[in-house]
Amino acid sequence: MANAIWTRPGPKRALITGASGGIGEAFARILAEEGWNLFLVARRENELNRVAGVCHAEHGVEVHVLRADLADPEEIVRLAAHLDRLDYSPDVLINNAGFGLAGRATDLSREDQLRMIDLNVRAMTDLTLRLLPHMRAQRAGGVINVSSVAGFMPGPGMAVYYATKAFVLSFTEALATELKNEGVTISALCPGPVKTGFFATAGMKKTLLTRLLPMKTPRSVARDGWQGFKEGRVVIVPGLMNKLSVHATRFMPRAMQRHVNALFTGLRQQRPARADTTGGTDGATGGGTEHDATRDAPAAEDTQAAQKSPATE
Ligand SMILES: NC(=O)c1ccc[n+]([C@@H]2O[C@H](COP(=O)([O-])OP(=O)(O)OC[C@H]3O[C@@H](n4cnc5c(N)ncnc54)[C@H](OP(=O)(O)O)[C@@H]3O)[C@@H](O)[C@H]2O)c1
């Protein structure tokens, strides 16, 4: 069914999470080029304002920014209340905010891994379910959920991350079928490696496979995602190599997939930490990897009421 959003006259609105850099910023720029008004969310307000400034200055679109830690369910309630106050109903939601952590699940901080689930899974689901009713009511628009090639397979060495992306993919595919005749588009974007801050945040070491695999640019991934969404595709895998990897999972035994992915994540390079009878290494980084899951996260008391981009005031 064709999506009415593409023929509807007048301004269109998109809410993009994780728009302070990487793939989210690339989405923001592409949509701004096409005249979409934007609502950008992430934790680093200065970076959000930078992206908002560029989009407004170069394309004249209206841009709102809101600093929020979406791993905190209360912050999602605050975001929803703010959208209500502004009477702001996005036509398109791009659930892009997410992070990964490299290391053995038993060695990494339990709290950090639960926060990953809160962001990659809970926030994505919560925002989708909160914002979809408006799209269904207008029978137009839809949701892009950023999953990953990782969503198609188990990932020893990044076990929780791969599992979160499997959730995103499964949820999105099922939702797309449930809403098939309701005039909305629901897509899962599944990139392979992309040149962003993701690897530094995850504390991923360079492995033979990460060196060999071609890295895409965030812009090319966002462009493929946006184009696939326009075409109404449910699962979008950018690039031939990534399509081949996904295709290979159809005939490669799961045991072999586990082995290959352990090479990719560098599991062998991650020395196991001693067993911890308390069930995790909260706050400590184990397994010889380094990561900073809270990169530039603002202090909790520092989250302020939303502001319009200075460029729009
Ligand atoms: N890069 C890859 O190779 C790759 C491959 C497949 C899938 N992906 C997926 O693509 C998505 C975007 O990642 P990226 O590659 O663009 O990495 P990135 O450059 O690290 O961007 C991640 C974005 O998420 C935001 N974010 C992180 N934690 C947040 C939180 N608690 N609350 C709100 N926003 C938060 C970050 O902003 P702040 O730090 O300002 O909050 C940033 O804007 C992720 O879902 C990732 O899993 C990436």
Ligand as a Chemical Component Dictionary entry (heavy atoms), coordinates in Angstrom:
data_LIG
# 
_chem_comp.id                   LIG 
_chem_comp.type                 NON-POLYMER 
_chem_comp.pdbx_formal_charge   0 
_chem_comp.three_letter_code    LIG 
# 
loop_
_chem_comp_atom.comp_id 
_chem_comp_atom.atom_id 
_chem_comp_atom.alt_atom_id 
_chem_comp_atom.type_symbol 
_chem_comp_atom.charge 
_chem_comp_atom.model_Cartn_x 
_chem_comp_atom.model_Cartn_y 
_chem_comp_atom.model_Cartn_z 
_chem_comp_atom.pdbx_ordinal 
LIG N1  N1  N 0  28.413 1.852  13.459 1  
LIG C1  C1  C 0  28.135 0.598  13.160 2  
LIG O1  O1  O 0  29.002 -0.177 12.714 3  
LIG C2  C2  C 0  26.712 0.089  13.315 4  
LIG C3  C3  C 0  26.363 -1.096 12.655 5  
LIG C4  C4  C 0  25.065 -1.572 12.781 6  
LIG C5  C5  C 0  24.142 -0.873 13.541 7  
LIG N2  N2  N 1  24.513 0.267  14.176 8  
LIG C6  C6  C 0  23.488 0.969  14.980 9  
LIG O2  O2  O 0  23.333 2.279  14.486 10 
LIG C7  C7  C 0  22.802 3.104  15.512 11 
LIG C8  C8  C 0  23.566 4.413  15.535 12 
LIG O3  O3  O 0  24.904 4.163  15.932 13 
LIG P1  P1  P 0  26.147 4.885  15.265 14 
LIG O4  O4  O 0  26.910 3.870  14.520 15 
LIG O5  O5  O -1 25.736 6.122  14.565 16 
LIG O6  O6  O 0  27.002 5.182  16.584 17 
LIG P2  P2  P 0  27.329 6.551  17.341 18 
LIG O7  O7  O 0  28.055 7.469  16.433 19 
LIG O8  O8  O 0  27.959 6.126  18.610 20 
LIG O9  O9  O 0  25.887 7.174  17.626 21 
LIG C9  C9  C 0  25.053 6.719  18.621 22 
LIG C10 C10 C 0  23.990 7.764  18.885 23 
LIG O10 O10 O 0  23.143 7.297  19.957 24 
LIG C11 C11 C 0  23.072 8.303  20.949 25 
LIG N3  N3  N 0  22.899 7.728  22.269 26 
LIG C12 C12 C 0  23.706 6.828  22.889 27 
LIG N4  N4  N 0  23.253 6.567  24.109 28 
LIG C13 C13 C 0  22.128 7.317  24.272 29 
LIG C14 C14 C 0  21.206 7.482  25.329 30 
LIG N5  N5  N 0  21.343 6.822  26.494 31 
LIG N6  N6  N 0  20.157 8.322  25.162 32 
LIG C15 C15 C 0  20.007 9.002  24.008 33 
LIG N7  N7  N 0  20.851 8.884  22.959 34 
LIG C16 C16 C 0  21.898 8.049  23.102 35 
LIG C17 C17 C 0  24.400 9.047  20.833 36 
LIG O11 O11 O 0  24.269 10.372 21.290 37 
LIG P3  P3  P 0  24.773 10.923 22.718 38 
LIG O12 O12 O 0  26.097 10.277 23.012 39 
LIG O13 O13 O 0  24.828 12.389 22.492 40 
LIG O14 O14 O 0  23.676 10.534 23.660 41 
LIG C18 C18 C 0  24.602 9.084  19.331 42 
LIG O15 O15 O 0  23.901 10.149 18.765 43 
LIG C19 C19 C 0  22.891 2.290  16.804 44 
LIG O16 O16 O 0  21.610 1.796  17.128 45 
LIG C20 C20 C 0  23.833 1.157  16.439 46 
LIG O17 O17 O 0  23.577 0.012  17.194 47 
LIG C21 C21 C 0  25.768 0.784  14.072 48 
# 
loop_
_chem_comp_bond.comp_id 
_chem_comp_bond.atom_id_1 
_chem_comp_bond.atom_id_2 
_chem_comp_bond.value_order 
_chem_comp_bond.pdbx_ordinal 
LIG N1  C1  SING 1  
LIG C1  O1  DOUB 2  
LIG C1  C2  SING 3  
LIG C2  C3  SING 4  
LIG C2  C21 DOUB 5  
LIG C3  C4  DOUB 6  
LIG C4  C5  SING 7  
LIG C5  N2  DOUB 8  
LIG N2  C6  SING 9  
LIG N2  C21 SING 10 
LIG C6  O2  SING 11 
LIG C6  C20 SING 12 
LIG O2  C7  SING 13 
LIG C7  C8  SING 14 
LIG C7  C19 SING 15 
LIG C8  O3  SING 16 
LIG O3  P1  SING 17 
LIG P1  O4  DOUB 18 
LIG P1  O5  SING 19 
LIG P1  O6  SING 20 
LIG O6  P2  SING 21 
LIG P2  O7  DOUB 22 
LIG P2  O8  SING 23 
LIG P2  O9  SING 24 
LIG O9  C9  SING 25 
LIG C9  C10 SING 26 
LIG C10 O10 SING 27 
LIG C10 C18 SING 28 
LIG O10 C11 SING 29 
LIG C11 N3  SING 30 
LIG C11 C17 SING 31 
LIG N3  C12 SING 32 
LIG N3  C16 SING 33 
LIG C12 N4  DOUB 34 
LIG N4  C13 SING 35 
LIG C13 C14 SING 36 
LIG C13 C16 DOUB 37 
LIG C14 N5  SING 38 
LIG C14 N6  DOUB 39 
LIG N6  C15 SING 40 
LIG C15 N7  DOUB 41 
LIG N7  C16 SING 42 
LIG C17 O11 SING 43 
LIG C17 C18 SING 44 
LIG O11 P3  SING 45 
LIG P3  O12 DOUB 46 
LIG P3  O13 SING 47 
LIG P3  O14 SING 48 
LIG C18 O15 SING 49 
LIG C19 O16 SING 50 
LIG C19 C20 SING 51 
LIG C20 O17 SING 52 
# 
